[in-house]
Amino acid sequence: MSAEQKQEYLAEKEFVDEKFDVERSSIVLEEEENSPIPEVAAMVSNKDDPSLPVLTFRYWLMAVIFSLGLSFFNQFFWFRTRPMSISPLVIQLLSYPFGRFLARVLPAGRLNPGPFNIKEHVLVSMTANCAAGVAYAVDITVIQKMLGFGMAGVLRRYLVYPAAMIWPATLVQVALMNTLHKEEDLQPGQWSRFKFFCVAAAGMYLYSWIPGFIFPLIASIAWVCWIDPKNLVLSQVGGAGGLGVGAISLDWNTIVSFLGSPLIIPWWAQVNIGLGFFLIAWVMVPIAYYTNLWDAQRFPILTAKLFKVDGHPYVTREILNDKALMDEEKYQNYGPLRISTFFALTYGIGFAGLSSMVTHTWLYHRHKLVAQWKQSREHSEDIHHKLMQAYPEVPDWWYGALFVFMSVVAVITCEVWEYELPWWGVLLAIAMAAFFALPVGLIQAVTNQQPGLNIITEYVIGYMLPGYAIANVTFKTLGYISMAQGLMFTADLKLGHYMKIPPRAMFWAQLLGTFIAGLTNLITANWLLGSQPGICTKASKDFQCPSANTFYSASVIWGVIAPEKMFGSTSIYNAVNYFFVLGFVLPIPFYYLKKAFPNSALEFIHVPVLLAATGMMPPAQAYHYTNWLAVGFIFQFFARRYHPDWHLRFTYVLSAAFDSGTAFMVLTAFFAFTMTGTVMPYWWGNPEDDMCPLEYGTQIAPGSP
């Protein structure tokens, strides 16, 4: 028996009795009457009632109504200057009283089979989850989502069935469901989860009016910059738009806007994110900027905008021909594109994060993945998987047929209409999404962080089809967003797994949400683009589209200019290519150091998570990270270590309550004030002018020699 075969045999043998360690993201199959994961055991019921009706009339009615509403609002807010994403948790809250109302007023029988039950509620939430995401490219959004849907069917054996794949964000939804539906055995004077949720949500709703409308200054208290607002270095270091050193946010919406809730992510993962952020944003970037690497001082220290060599804004249309393709002669006359050193370094870190993910997955998971493949059809990982055996599984060919059909539709769409992406490019994008879905999913299922494929997809097609911006962004959406959608569907399958929802009911629920989202995203986006003058430009106060503008910058860098000119051998940014090699090698020494020094702090080092730390920058800013980590320390370290009972009982409920209270406040403010054109009067807590005006300043003035 070879050494490789022996390791696979041992991995199979250890499958049954291996102790779970969430920090190592190990796959476990431990047979007992509850989950081996403390957080899962505390939140997820180990009992089931297969007789509960699921695909009821109440479900279909609520699923359509709430999915339409959520899809519209999230797509609408995505274009706004201050974007806001309404969490599907809000739908969980709204659908509960509505479901109970329908159970009271509908005539008994097929329309009303009894009390509104938790499984109907989960399916409504699941459909809304599928409709919650905004479209990266609205005209092919249905294709992206359906391709991801097909991938989820394959991923379920690796990312849904194993007990170790906990999906932390999913536990928040489980906590809320249990809070709403289940009676608790309470000690005298002890609060129920529902009471705790209501009080916390109401408190956050009332509080959110302060930073969200009355006193917005406390959403970003850049006190370091305020010491001397005319000092450029202080502004760059302490400004909310700069390095954010010392900047404090007292706004929940600001804290969770890009990284999600810090209450649900394991502390070891937050430590990796914090370490990565510190090394990249507070060590590498300042050193590079103040040593003037790549003419850094001609541009703001943190920005995703595009510049000419002299620091003036880069006007892309000056280098395009009538077909929106790059004109080489115009490019040579206008000059090369420049980006901030921070932006260039984040691309390099993205390269490293992607290659490290491949190495990490191979080193840590290869043997257990083989064992999981061999035992996936007959082995029951834990009590939840055992209970799911009561329901017929979705045949693999359902997912496979959908995946193949949508791949054909994607090819036809890009060939018939003017997407500039040939058939082989479509198939390559889909293949990349399928290849990376598993290693990315393994990371997300344990850490709640998803390394993106946006950079590598742009890189690959940029070399193959330089100068074709539309082809580049189309390839990016098919290769990156399809994978992201697949993992979103997989997370929902885990929710259904926890709540014991029949798999075939989940299939139809997700399919419904996907179609609703695709159509609603397209209609909403086209409506806004046609009705809002100056949309996505500075001419529009309310609809400046920050995410769309970041997407635009990337399309110019990778599509119009293309990576050969931007990062090739003649470019000043050529060195970022070596980050691929760095990321590929970096997990190896940590892997052997962990073996040499077991049970040490090295056990908590997760290289892909560390390198993916700044993946949301831009459009996220540095102070988002520091405040996110501070809140995470309070709940995931302090509360978990010193108040473990409270943590297990209330932390996830608190996260859902804070999200819900904030979302309700935003909706109220939008309809009561934004829709009516009412604004808060200016005062020192709501200043008309920026209190840190030099945070986007430059050390060398634009146009200077």
C-alpha positions, 0 to 999 in steps of 0.5 A: 500500500502506497503512502497516499493510499494509506493516508486515504485509508486512515482518513476513511477509518477516522471519519466515524470517530474523529473529534471535530475541531471547527478551527481546522475546518475538518470534515467529521462524521460522528454518530450521536444524538446531537451535533458535535458542534456546540453552536449547532447543538445549541441552535438546531433541533435534533427532532423532526416531524415529517408530517408537516405540510410545506408547499402550501398555498400560503407558502406560494403566496408569501414566497412570491410577494416577499421575493418580489419586494426584497429583490426590488428593494435590494436592486434599488438600494444597490444604485444609491450613493449610500447602498444598503442591503436588506437582509432576508432576516427581515423577511423571516420576521415579516412572514411570520405574523403574515403566515399566522394571519393567513392561517386564521383567515383562510378557509380550512382545507387545501388553502389552509391545512392547519397552523402556520408551521416552521417548515413553511416559514423556512421555505418562504425565507429560502425563496426570499434568500434566492431573490435577495442578491443584486445582479452583477450584470442584469441582462444575464442574471438568470443565466448566472443564477441558474448555473450556480443552482446546478453547481449547488446540487453537486456541492451538497455532498461536500458542503451540506451533509458533513457536520463540520460544514456549519455555515455560521450565517445560516445559524442566525436564520435558524436561531430566529426561526426557533425564536419565533416558533418554539417554546422554551423551558425557562427558569424564573426571571429568565428571558425567552429568545423571542422577548430578547429579540423583540427588545433588542430589535426595538432598541436598535430601531430607535437607536439607528435613527441617531446615526442614520438620520439625526446625528450621522457624524457618529457613523464615522468619528475620525477624531485623529483627522479632526485634530488638524483637518488641514494636515494632509498626513493626519487626514490620510492616516486618520480619515475615514476615507484614508487608513482610518487609524482611530476612526470610530463608528457607532452605526451598526449599518456601517459596521456590517455593511461590507463584512457582514455581522461580526457576531456570527464569525468565529474569533479565530477567523476574525483574528486572521482577517484582522492580521491580514488587514493590519499587514496589508492596510496598515503596514504594506500600504503606508510603506509603499505610499510614503516611499512613493512606490509606483508614483503613489503620492500622485494619487490618494492613498486609498481609492479605486479611481483611475488616473493619468500619469500626471495624477489627473482623472483618466477619461476612458472614452479618449482611447476608444473607437466607435465600437467601444474597443481600445484604439492603439493609436489613441492610447499611445497619444493619451498615455498609460493608465495609473491606479493607486498603489493600494489598488495595485497591491490589493490585486496582488493580494487577491492573486496570492489569496486565490493560489493559496486557496488551492494549496491549502485545500490540497494540503488540509482536505484532500484525503477527507474529500476522497473519503467523503466521496466514497461514503457520501451515499450511505454514511450518516454524518450526524443526527441531522443528516440521519433525520433527512433520510426520511425524505426523497433526495433530489436526483442528481440529473435534475441539477445536471440537466439544469446546469447543461441547459443553462450552459447551452443558453449562455453560449447561444446568448453570447453568440447571438447578441453582441457580448463579444465573448466567443463560445469557448470563452463561455465554456472556460468561464463556467469551467473556472466557476465549477473548479473553484466552487469547492475550495472556496465553499470549504472556506466559506462554510467554516469562516463565513468569508468567501474569497472571490474569483473576480480578479482571476477571471478578469486576468485570464480573459484579459490576456485572451481577449485584450481590449474587449471590455464587454467580453471581459465583464461577461466572462467575469460574471459567468466565472465569478458570480455563477460560483458565488450564486452556487455557494449562496444556494448551497448555504440555503440547502444547509438551512433546509438541512438544519430545519429538515425541509424535504429536498425536493421542496427546497429545489422548487423553492430555490427555482422560484426565487431565482426566476423572480430575482432575475426578472425583478433585477432586470426590470428595476435596473432598467427602470432606474437607468431610464428614469433617473437623470445623471444616474451613476455620475456625480450629477446625481446626488442620491444615485452615484452607484459606488459599487457600479463605479468600482466595477467600471474601474475594473472593466477598464483595467482588465478589459479596455487596457488589458493585463498585458499593458497593465501588469505585463513586463513593460508595466510599472505594476509587473511585480504584482504577478509574483503574488501568485507564486507567493500565495501558492507557496505560503500555506506550505511552511505553515502546514509543516509548522503546525505538524511540528508544533501541535496545539500552538497558536499556529493552529489558528493561522488560515492563510487563505482567510488572512490573504482574503482579508482586504478582499472587500477593499474597495469599496470598503474602507479601513475603518469598517474593518477596525470597528468590525473587529472591535465588535467581534472581540466583544462577542466572539472572544470575550462573551464566548470565553467568559459568558459561554451560556449567554453567548450560545443562547443569545449572540445569534439572536442579537445579530438577527435583532440588530440587522432587523431593527436597522433594516426597519429603520432604513425602510421607514426613513426611505418612505417617510423622508427620502420619497417625500424629499425631506432632509435633516437640517444641517447642524454640527452633528450633520455637517454640510461640508466634509470635516476631513476634506483632505482624506482623499488628498495627494502629496504631489498635486495633479499636473505637477512635474 
